[in-house]
Amino acid sequence: MSESESRSEEAIEYNLIAIGSGSAMNIVDGLINQNPDMRVAVIDKDDPGGICLTRGCIPSKILVYSADVYRIASDAHRFGIDVEIKKVDYEKVMRRMRSLIDPEIETIRKGLGQHPSIDYYPEAAEFIAPYTLKVGDKIIKSKLILLCSGSKPYIPPIEGIEEVGYQTNDTIFHLFKKPESLLIVGGGYIGAEFGHFFSAMGTKVTILEYLPEILSQEEPEISRLARREMKKYLEIYTNHQVAKARKTSEGKKELIAINRKTGEEVSFVADEILVAAGRASNSDILHPERAGIETDDHGWIKVNEYLEASQPGVWVCGDANGKYMLKHVANYESKVIFYNIMGHKIKMSYHAIPHAVFTHPEIASVGMKEKDAIRQLGKDRVLIGFSKYEDTARGEAMGLKDYFIKVVVDRESGTIVGAHIVGPHASILIQEIVTLMYSRDPTYMAMVNGMHIHPALSEVVERAFWNLLPVDYYHRMLEHLGL
């Protein structure tokens, strides 16, 4: 008897195998509700609950809120309020975060372990054949598999970095001793948010970014304004490629970066390093190729428009497909997968994917950027709406300066194709636009015909649609405003 035949006989058969315990559980719960007798295997080598809960958006926003409170208190004197910040207790902030996160993780762990329909495998899995996985010393099989396995931090090729040691956004939530100084490799949303947090805690923060601008996924005028404001509380070096890492004689950590404009080598020294250069596929652990599951050149699982992999019955959501590494996208994808498993043919649409960056200032965006709209629609069809916070009564009361909203509209149809905000509560303000973009009539007419509370900050959204300009006029206005 061959080894494969022996394994096949020993395999445990399941109705469903889910790899990952984050958004995959939306599908698992829905299917068990439909059929309580089904047998399900849930596999997660990390703490259960998914990246968002255990080492992503939720713990990071708990920390960031403490930083927000600090910055509000620091600015109180502008409003006639004399506040003295006696101490920022970094360890207390970290322990508060863990006190909120850890019980949720343990509740999920207990629930998975005790669920009558679920066998919980808290260990790594790998494919050994189509529809067949090895988990620990067990072989399990199913014709229905959910690959919702998340991602891992991307570590760029920096000579000596492993020997020197570093933090990632997977590990830093357990760093209870505050570093007096911190080098952050990467100026995307992860680096920017942790820069905001650690600088508020009293750490000297330096961000090293390879590209010409930080937060390069945002509109250029938003990135510029964000950089200007962030430089008030941390140092930023763009166009710098980190090439080497080493320990100093004093026991600190040194990074050698190359200025991509001049070729000059520049040295940066700090107590700790945070590598925040993005996320990478962890499919190398799963070996999907053994199961006939195709991946792209970066290891992300390929899916069709229904989120099914190249192997029928294998469905993929969240980071694993490499499309949008955002929890709300994974939740939406899980909804689409559930209905498709149930026999409905629903295509996944990514036409209006919102995101927010919880820095100081806050940033939010949805849909197309200006250049994408011009490429797709043509310049003459694109209108840009613009409004500054300070031009509303509430924005003036809050003492805001230069923060704004930019909206992108199709001139012919009136359809809203994008929106971008930089300023307080950006993640809240953008939601009415996101909701409108998913409605049956995604034009801006509801925005201008509707009624906004006065004086509320939401008026900045309304006013952007009152001021729709051709692209060239918009940029002349930006130049005049110094933005």
Wavefront OBJ file of the C-alpha trace (Angstrom):
o trace
v 0.000 0.000 0.000
v 1.396 3.426 -0.941
v 1.909 6.201 1.603
v -0.806 8.306 -0.042
v -3.293 5.420 0.145
v -2.398 4.850 3.797
v -2.904 8.511 4.560
v -6.220 8.511 2.727
v -7.490 5.651 4.896
v -6.364 7.392 8.078
v -7.783 10.791 7.154
v -10.554 12.381 9.217
v -13.396 13.504 6.972
v -15.054 16.878 7.560
v -17.929 18.694 5.900
v -15.881 21.888 6.108
v -12.303 22.862 6.920
v -11.612 26.506 7.797
v -8.010 27.719 7.940
v -8.087 30.880 10.016
v -10.420 31.910 12.831
v -11.097 35.516 11.850
v -13.572 36.355 9.114
v -13.801 32.664 8.186
v -15.958 32.233 11.295
v -18.696 34.356 9.710
v -19.033 31.618 7.095
v -18.605 28.763 9.586
v -21.305 30.145 11.892
v -23.678 30.700 8.996
v -23.231 27.181 7.630
v -23.597 25.544 11.058
v -26.819 27.514 11.589
v -28.057 26.029 8.324
v -26.917 22.525 9.275
v -26.139 21.987 12.992
v -25.057 18.391 12.331
v -22.208 19.289 10.019
v -18.665 18.486 11.150
v -16.202 21.348 10.934
v -12.446 21.665 11.481
v -11.141 25.122 12.419
v -7.375 25.522 12.173
v -5.364 28.469 13.461
v -1.701 28.299 14.434
v -1.941 31.685 16.181
v -4.197 33.042 18.901
v -7.798 32.625 17.731
v -9.854 35.559 16.535
v -7.900 36.604 13.473
v -5.246 39.238 12.861
v -7.620 42.180 13.420
v -8.342 41.180 17.010
v -5.070 39.602 18.057
v -2.393 41.810 16.474
v -3.987 44.285 14.113
v -6.657 46.928 13.933
v -8.317 46.496 17.326
v -5.266 46.577 19.641
v -3.632 49.281 17.523
v -6.698 51.533 17.726
v -6.893 51.040 21.484
v -3.328 52.341 21.686
v -3.923 55.105 19.155
v -6.884 56.415 21.155
v -4.568 57.034 24.105
v -2.329 59.011 21.750
v -5.357 60.968 20.507
v -6.315 61.885 24.076
v -2.758 63.039 24.718
v -2.739 65.300 21.668
v -6.138 66.805 22.517
v -4.934 67.559 26.055
v -1.664 69.009 24.724
v -3.640 71.377 22.497
v -6.148 72.461 25.143
v -4.364 75.759 25.865
v -5.493 77.066 22.471
v -9.064 76.999 23.761
v -8.397 78.758 27.046
v -8.000 75.554 29.065
v -4.840 75.241 31.154
v -4.029 71.507 31.326
v -0.900 69.992 32.786
v 0.016 66.465 31.661
v 1.942 65.118 34.618
v 2.786 61.719 33.229
v 2.213 59.415 30.270
v 2.221 55.889 31.685
v 3.219 53.757 28.698
v 3.049 50.473 30.577
v -0.456 51.264 31.848
v -1.579 52.103 28.312
v -0.195 48.776 27.071
v -1.741 46.792 29.913
v -5.119 48.437 29.314
v -4.918 47.287 25.701
v -4.070 43.729 26.727
v -6.847 43.736 29.361
v -9.343 44.423 26.580
v -7.886 42.042 23.989
v -6.819 38.976 25.981
v -10.254 38.118 27.457
v -11.788 38.231 23.972
v -9.113 35.872 22.659
v -9.699 33.459 25.538
v -13.474 33.574 25.039
v -13.017 32.614 21.377
v -10.524 29.898 22.304
v -12.954 28.420 24.814
v -15.857 28.667 22.379
v -13.958 26.866 19.635
v -12.798 24.149 22.011
v -16.281 23.462 23.357
v -18.432 23.824 20.240
v -20.231 20.543 19.482
v -19.841 20.905 15.700
v -16.211 22.084 15.669
v -12.863 20.376 16.096
v -10.349 23.113 16.911
v -6.727 22.646 15.813
v -4.458 25.332 17.350
v -1.461 24.460 15.146
v -0.038 24.925 11.671
v -1.474 23.090 8.696
v -0.111 22.174 5.282
v -1.643 20.656 2.191
v -0.343 17.225 1.216
v -2.818 16.594 -1.624
v -6.005 18.122 -3.084
v -8.551 18.659 -0.305
v -6.162 17.004 2.182
v -4.224 18.658 4.998
v -1.729 17.551 7.606
v -2.339 19.193 10.982
v 0.069 18.074 13.685
v 0.040 14.277 13.506
v -3.421 14.106 11.900
v -4.568 13.992 8.284
v -7.885 15.707 7.569
v -9.951 16.026 4.401
v -12.901 17.992 3.045
v -14.319 18.946 -0.343
v -15.194 22.362 1.137
v -12.282 24.456 2.397
v -12.006 28.080 3.508
v -8.566 29.643 3.106
v -8.763 32.701 5.350
v -5.265 32.347 6.724
v -4.196 35.975 6.932
v -0.713 37.239 6.159
v 2.633 37.918 7.812
v 4.862 40.995 8.123
v 7.022 41.657 5.075
v 10.670 41.940 6.064
v 12.730 43.718 3.385
v 16.242 42.458 2.610
v 18.240 44.430 5.190
v 21.699 43.062 5.881
v 22.103 42.100 9.560
v 18.495 42.793 10.585
v 17.898 39.308 12.003
v 21.018 39.485 14.176
v 20.177 42.963 15.473
v 16.538 42.097 16.209
v 13.405 44.093 15.516
v 9.711 44.456 16.223
v 6.841 44.028 13.763
v 3.169 44.857 14.106
v 2.759 41.182 15.072
v 5.111 41.467 18.064
v 5.001 45.068 19.253
v 1.753 44.645 21.181
v 3.781 42.756 23.787
v 6.489 45.424 24.144
v 5.900 46.627 27.705
v 9.104 48.610 28.151
v 8.867 51.908 26.321
v 11.774 52.539 23.941
v 13.250 55.993 24.393
v 13.876 56.095 20.648
v 12.384 54.134 17.754
v 13.276 53.721 14.077
v 10.306 52.768 11.899
v 11.107 51.184 8.547
v 8.161 52.090 6.332
v 5.939 55.136 6.072
v 2.667 53.442 5.151
v -0.375 53.295 7.388
v 1.206 50.870 9.893
v 4.340 52.981 10.318
v 2.362 56.226 10.474
v -0.061 54.966 13.126
v 2.676 53.575 15.355
v 4.671 56.773 14.833
v 1.689 58.724 16.137
v 1.306 56.406 19.122
v 4.914 56.098 20.247
v 5.688 59.798 19.821
v 2.683 60.619 22.020
v 4.062 58.213 24.638
v 7.302 60.213 24.708
v 9.449 58.112 22.372
v 11.659 59.873 19.845
v 10.396 58.465 16.535
v 12.057 58.467 13.120
v 10.295 57.088 10.031
v 12.426 55.876 7.121
v 10.471 55.540 3.878
v 11.758 54.125 0.573
v 9.307 56.059 -1.616
v 9.325 59.835 -2.256
v 6.356 60.367 0.078
v 4.869 58.772 3.172
v 1.336 57.376 2.937
v 1.883 57.101 -0.808
v -1.409 55.240 -1.287
v -3.256 58.493 -0.535
v -3.890 61.470 -2.800
v -0.642 63.503 -3.125
v -2.105 66.626 -1.514
v -3.291 64.563 1.450
v 0.101 62.888 1.860
v 1.811 66.281 1.747
v -0.437 67.776 4.408
v -0.166 64.664 6.596
v 3.616 64.793 6.372
v 3.684 68.482 7.297
v 1.553 67.848 10.392
v 3.314 64.626 11.424
v 6.716 66.332 11.275
v 5.580 68.397 14.237
v 5.932 65.323 16.457
v 8.351 62.940 14.678
v 11.130 62.863 12.085
v 10.487 61.664 8.540
v 13.053 60.700 5.918
v 11.648 59.786 2.501
v 13.591 58.422 -0.474
v 15.758 56.412 1.938
v 16.422 52.716 1.388
v 17.451 50.872 4.538
v 20.359 48.618 3.573
v 22.123 47.467 6.765
v 21.522 46.968 10.464
v 24.043 46.549 13.242
v 24.499 46.906 16.983
v 26.463 49.874 18.312
v 29.101 49.592 21.009
v 26.573 51.133 23.436
v 24.099 48.328 22.741
v 21.764 50.418 20.631
v 20.486 49.512 17.159
v 21.768 51.249 14.053
v 20.307 51.353 10.568
v 22.314 52.431 7.540
v 20.096 53.905 4.837
v 20.979 55.081 1.341
v 19.595 58.422 0.219
v 18.091 57.457 -3.140
v 18.568 60.973 -4.517
v 22.223 61.511 -3.590
v 23.509 57.962 -3.020
v 24.806 59.073 0.386
v 24.808 56.594 3.291
v 23.062 57.922 6.392
v 23.206 56.394 9.878
v 20.251 56.279 12.280
v 20.534 54.981 15.853
v 17.759 54.112 18.306
v 16.816 51.773 21.130
v 14.390 49.771 19.003
v 13.446 49.092 15.388
v 9.934 48.543 14.068
v 9.754 47.017 10.586
v 6.476 48.251 9.073
v 7.118 47.633 5.388
v 3.801 45.984 4.623
v 2.388 42.469 4.684
v 3.361 39.319 2.785
v 1.661 36.051 1.921
v 2.083 33.152 4.334
v 1.081 30.551 1.760
v 4.606 29.120 1.973
v 3.421 27.457 5.197
v 0.308 25.980 3.567
v 1.920 24.708 0.330
v -1.248 25.262 -1.751
v 0.545 24.032 -4.868
v 0.286 20.478 -3.504
v -3.498 20.861 -3.596
v -3.694 22.262 -7.116
v -4.368 25.761 -5.773
v -2.754 28.482 -7.862
v -0.930 31.486 -6.415
v 0.471 34.607 -8.037
v 4.149 35.607 -8.138
v 3.936 36.954 -4.579
v 2.264 33.881 -3.103
v -1.263 35.299 -2.830
v -4.032 32.786 -3.546
v -5.639 33.426 -6.943
v -9.426 33.665 -6.938
v -12.138 34.231 -9.509
v -14.810 36.926 -9.283
v -16.792 34.701 -6.893
v -13.738 34.325 -4.552
v -13.230 30.665 -5.425
v -9.675 29.375 -5.892
v -8.496 27.391 -8.927
v -9.496 24.215 -7.076
v -13.346 24.012 -6.920
v -14.749 24.118 -3.405
v -11.810 26.110 -2.033
v -12.843 29.655 -1.112
v -10.554 32.508 -0.110
v -11.190 35.710 1.862
v -9.166 38.314 3.688
v -5.425 38.847 3.422
v -4.879 35.414 1.848
v -6.081 36.616 -1.578
v -3.822 39.694 -1.418
v -6.445 42.142 -2.678
v -7.353 44.435 0.235
v -5.886 43.678 3.637
v -8.670 45.280 5.626
v -10.965 43.588 8.127
v -14.131 45.134 6.754
v -13.223 43.842 3.285
v -12.644 40.345 4.682
v -16.047 40.476 6.406
v -17.722 41.579 3.174
v -15.914 38.844 1.233
v -17.032 36.270 3.801
v -20.641 37.314 3.138
v -20.176 36.809 -0.597
v -18.561 33.387 -0.041
v -21.366 32.259 2.268
v -24.030 33.037 -0.317
v -21.994 31.401 -3.071
v -21.581 28.222 -1.017
v -25.336 28.266 -0.468
v -25.837 28.228 -4.240
v -26.307 31.903 -5.078
v -23.967 33.302 -7.739
v -22.718 36.598 -6.317
v -19.692 38.394 -7.693
v -17.403 40.310 -5.347
v -17.307 44.031 -6.118
v -14.389 46.219 -5.054
v -15.735 49.474 -6.539
v -15.956 51.350 -3.231
v -13.446 50.046 -0.703
v -13.039 52.483 2.200
v -10.071 52.691 4.510
v -8.866 54.949 7.281
v -5.461 55.817 8.695
v -5.678 56.631 12.401
v -2.823 59.071 12.560
v -2.776 62.686 13.688
v -4.300 63.991 11.449
v -6.743 61.193 10.648
v -7.177 60.174 6.998
v -9.953 58.314 5.192
v -10.501 57.361 1.575
v -12.922 55.441 -0.637
v -13.007 54.583 -4.309
v -10.870 56.092 -7.040
v -8.124 58.613 -6.700
v -8.112 61.514 -9.140
v -5.521 59.979 -11.469
v -7.461 56.696 -11.621
v -10.670 58.507 -12.480
v -8.926 60.479 -15.234
v -7.445 57.272 -16.630
v -10.789 55.493 -16.626
v -13.202 58.306 -17.517
v -11.062 60.881 -19.285
v -10.039 64.234 -17.849
v -13.027 66.157 -19.238
v -15.484 63.876 -17.427
v -13.871 64.292 -13.998
v -15.049 66.913 -11.523
v -13.309 67.546 -8.203
v -15.192 68.825 -5.180
v -13.319 70.489 -2.337
v -14.148 71.897 1.087
v -12.009 72.924 4.048
v -12.969 72.119 7.632
v -12.283 75.693 8.689
v -14.950 76.975 6.299
v -17.673 75.363 8.429
v -18.843 76.781 11.729
v -17.892 73.619 13.607
v -14.446 73.473 11.999
v -13.845 77.100 12.970
v -14.930 76.343 16.544
v -12.455 73.466 16.660
v -9.640 75.753 15.508
v -8.872 73.581 12.483
v -6.556 74.766 9.747
v -6.011 73.410 6.217
v -7.775 70.057 6.739
v -10.127 69.232 3.877
v -12.272 66.804 1.913
v -11.830 66.046 -1.778
v -14.529 64.246 -3.780
v -14.263 62.842 -7.297
v -17.388 62.818 -9.480
v -18.253 61.660 -13.002
v -19.535 64.811 -14.738
v -21.793 62.895 -17.156
v -23.666 60.666 -14.703
v -23.154 62.510 -11.414
v -21.837 59.275 -9.913
v -19.496 59.613 -6.945
v -16.383 57.625 -7.834
v -14.082 58.605 -4.954
v -13.653 60.648 -1.788
v -10.621 61.526 0.328
v -10.502 63.281 3.700
v -7.717 64.493 5.969
v -8.702 65.870 9.354
v -10.466 64.989 12.614
v -13.107 62.244 12.432
v -12.284 61.504 8.781
v -13.248 57.845 9.255
v -16.719 58.907 10.430
v -17.289 61.687 7.914
v -16.552 59.477 4.922
v -19.166 56.881 5.840
v -22.144 58.753 4.382
v -20.301 58.822 1.051
v -19.424 55.116 1.288
v -23.062 54.254 1.969
v -24.227 56.403 -0.945
v -21.720 54.687 -3.277
v -23.372 51.341 -2.444
v -26.915 52.627 -2.978
v -29.066 52.169 -6.094
v -28.456 55.818 -7.007
v -24.771 56.488 -6.238
v -24.882 60.078 -7.485
v -24.174 63.197 -5.469
v -27.738 64.547 -5.797
v -28.858 63.022 -2.478
v -25.967 64.843 -0.833
v -26.884 68.284 -2.138
v -30.654 67.798 -1.870
v -30.484 66.375 1.645
v -30.211 68.250 4.918
v -27.115 68.366 7.124
v -27.174 69.431 10.757
v -25.789 72.904 11.407
v -23.359 73.534 12.910
v -21.880 70.037 12.577
v -18.639 68.852 11.060
v -20.579 66.834 8.478
v -21.254 70.103 6.655
v -17.733 69.840 5.258
v -18.897 66.794 3.286
v -21.984 68.554 2.000
v -20.043 71.635 0.917
v -17.525 69.601 -1.091
v -20.348 68.632 -3.433
v -21.410 72.254 -3.769
v -17.955 73.128 -5.121
v -17.389 70.801 -8.088
v -14.588 72.035 -10.344
v -12.829 70.850 -13.508
v -9.482 69.202 -12.732
v -7.270 72.103 -13.861
v -9.297 74.671 -11.887
v -9.016 72.466 -8.803
v -5.234 72.320 -8.998
v -4.945 76.072 -9.525
v -7.048 76.529 -6.409
v -4.783 74.116 -4.444
v -1.732 76.071 -5.540
v -3.365 79.335 -4.466
v -4.141 77.816 -1.044
v -0.589 76.505 -0.624
v -1.727 72.888 -0.441
l 1 2 3 4 5 6 7 8 9 10 11 12 13 14 15 16 17 18 19 20 21 22 23 24 25 26 27 28 29 30 31 32 33 34 35 36 37 38 39 40 41 42 43 44 45 46 47 48 49 50 51 52 53 54 55 56 57 58 59 60 61 62 63 64 65 66 67 68 69 70 71 72 73 74 75 76 77 78 79 80 81 82 83 84 85 86 87 88 89 90 91 92 93 94 95 96 97 98 99 100 101 102 103 104 105 106 107 108 109 110 111 112 113 114 115 116 117 118 119 120 121 122 123 124 125 126 127 128 129 130 131 132 133 134 135 136 137 138 139 140 141 142 143 144 145 146 147 148 149 150 151 152 153 154 155 156 157 158 159 160 161 162 163 164 165 166 167 168 169 170 171 172 173 174 175 176 177 178 179 180 181 182 183 184 185 186 187 188 189 190 191 192 193 194 195 196 197 198 199 200 201 202 203 204 205 206 207 208 209 210 211 212 213 214 215 216 217 218 219 220 221 222 223 224 225 226 227 228 229 230 231 232 233 234 235 236 237 238 239 240 241 242 243 244 245 246 247 248 249 250 251 252 253 254 255 256 257 258 259 260 261 262 263 264 265 266 267 268 269 270 271 272 273 274 275 276 277 278 279 280 281 282 283 284 285 286 287 288 289 290 291 292 293 294 295 296 297 298 299 300 301 302 303 304 305 306 307 308 309 310 311 312 313 314 315 316 317 318 319 320 321 322 323 324 325 326 327 328 329 330 331 332 333 334 335 336 337 338 339 340 341 342 343 344 345 346 347 348 349 350 351 352 353 354 355 356 357 358 359 360 361 362 363 364 365 366 367 368 369 370 371 372 373 374 375 376 377 378 379 380 381 382 383 384 385 386 387 388 389 390 391 392 393 394 395 396 397 398 399 400 401 402 403 404 405 406 407 408 409 410 411 412 413 414 415 416 417 418 419 420 421 422 423 424 425 426 427 428 429 430 431 432 433 434 435 436 437 438 439 440 441 442 443 444 445 446 447 448 449 450 451 452 453 454 455 456 457 458 459 460 461 462 463 464 465 466 467 468 469 470 471 472 473 474 475 476 477 478 479 480 481 482 483
